[in-house]
Amino acid sequence: MNAPAVYYVYILASRYYGTLYIGVCRDLSNRLSSHRSGRGSKFVTKYGVTRLVYVETYTSPSEAIAREKALKEWRRDWKIRLIEQENPDWRDLSHLI
């Protein structure tokens, strides 16, 4: 029996309290590699936003996309509060994936 698909909503930061990027994907490890090699988003490349600071998982792609869109509409201070609830030191979480 196959495991259910997992979709990720993630937040990248350029540094502690730096520029933020919110994305959604199915393969987070591959997506991070793309971002870090300059093959991901032009925004990520331009601003050096490569530190994974927050992740949520979903089994439904539509739920993940809806959450990504909602987070992108949030005020910056709300996003910072969300990050700091789970990751107060803004550590790079990429080693966990």
MIRO-892359 format. One record per residue: x, y, z of N, C-alpha, C in turn. Coordinates in steps of 0.05 Angstrom, whole numbers, plus 32768, in hexadecimal, padded with zeros to 4 digits. Layout:
BEGIN
XYZXYZXYZ ...
This chain:
BEGIN
80117FE88000800080008000801280198000 800B802C7FEF801B80447FED801480588003 80298066800D8025807A8021801780928013 800780A180227FFA80B88015800F80CD800E 800980DB7FF8801B80F07FEF801C81068004 803381138006803781298019803E81428009 803281588010803781728003804181848019 805481958012806181A68026805B81C38020 805481D28034805481EF8033806C81F88044 807D820880398096820E8047809C822C8046 80AC8235805980B68250805A80D4824F805A 80E0825E804880FD826280478103827E8050 811B8281805C8124829C8064814182A0805B 814882B98056816382BF804E817682BE8066 816B82C4807D817A82C58096816682C980AD 816F82CB80C5815E82D180DC815082EB80D7 813682EB80D78125830280D2812A830E80B6 813382FE80A4813983088089812183068076 81278306805C811383048048810682E88049 80EC82E7804580DD82CE804680D282C6802B 80D082AC802780C582A0800E80B382898017 809B8288800C808882738013808382637FFA 808482487FFC808082377FE58071821E7FEC 8069820F7FD8805B81F67FDB806881E27FC8 806B81C97FD0807681B57FBE807081997FC8 807781857FB9807381697FC1808D815D7FCB 80A381647FBF80BD81597FC780CE81707FD2 80CE81737FEC80DB818A7FF880F981897FF5 810581727FF8812281707FF5812B81787FD9 811D816F7FC5812481777FA9811F81957FA5 8109819F7FB0810381BB7FAC811981CD7FB9 812181C57FD1813781D47FDF815081D47FCE 815781BD7FC3816F81BA7FB2816C81CD7F9A 815581CE7F8E815081E17F78815481FE7F80 814882057F96814B82207FA0816982277FA5 817682157FB28192821B7FBA81A6821B7FA2 819E820E7F8C81B0820D7F7581A982237F61 819482337F68818C82497F56817882417F40 816E82287F42815B821E7F2E813E82217F38 813A822B7F50811F822E7F5B811382487F52 810A82577F6580FE82717F5F811382877F5B 810C829A7F49811E82B17F44812082C27F5E 810A82C47F6C810982D37F85811D82C77F99 811D82AD7F9C812F829F7FAF814C82A47FA7 815282A27F8E816D82A77F84817582C47F89 816482D67F82816B82F37F85817082FB7FA2 816082F07FB5816282F97FD1817182E57FE3 817A82CF7FD8818982BB7FE8817882AE7FFE 816082A87FF7814D829D800B814E827F800A 81608273801A816482568018816382478033 815E82558048815C82488063813F823F8068 813B8225806A8121821A8070811B821F808E 8107822F80938101823680AF80E6822D80B9 80D5822380A680BA821A80AF80AF8207809A 80A181F280A3809581DF8091807A81D5809C 806681D2808B804D81C58092804981AF807D 803B8199808580368183807280188180806E 8011817880567FF58173804F7FF3815A803D 7FDD814C803E7FD88135802C7FC9813D8014 7FBD815580147FAD815F7FFD7FBC81767FF0 7FC081747FD67FCD818A7FC87FBD81A47FC9 7FA381A17FC87F9281B97FC87F9481C77FE3 7F9581B87FF97F9981C480147FB481D28016 7FC981C5800C7FE481D1800D7FE581EB7FFD 7FD981EB7FE57FD982037FD57FC982197FE2 7FB282127FED7FA282267FFB7FB182328012 7FBF822280227FCF822B80387FE5823E802F 7FF38236801A80098247800F7FFE82628007 7FE782637FF97FDB827C7FF17FD3828D8009 7FC88280801D7FC0828E80357FD8829A8043 7FED828B8047800582958054801282AC8045 801182AB802B801C82C1801B800D82DB801F 7FF482DA80287FE482F1802D7FE882FC804A 7FF482EC805B7FF982F58076800C830C8078 8008831C808E801B8331809480368324809D 804C8332809880668328809F8069832080BC 805E833080CE8061832980EB8051831080F2 803C830980E4802E82F080E9803F82D980E0 804C82DC80C9805E82C780BF807582C280D2 808082D780DC809682D580F0808D82C68109 807582CD8113806A82C0812A806682A28125 805C829B810D8058827F8106807382708106 8087827B80F980A2826F80F980AC826B8115 80AA8280812680B6827F814080A7826D8154 808E8266814E80808252815F808E8237815D 80988230814680A48216814280C382178141 80CD822E813980EA8230813580F4824C813E 80F58250815880FB826B816381178276815B 812A826481558145826D814E8149826E8130 8134826981208135826A8103814B825780F9 814E824081058162822C80FC815A822280E0 816D821A80D18168820D80B7815E81F180BD 814681EB80B4813A81D180BA813E81BC80A4 814E81C38090815081B18079815C81968080 816B819480968176817B809E8160816780A8 8148817180AD8133816180B78123815380A1 8127815B8088811781508072812681398064 
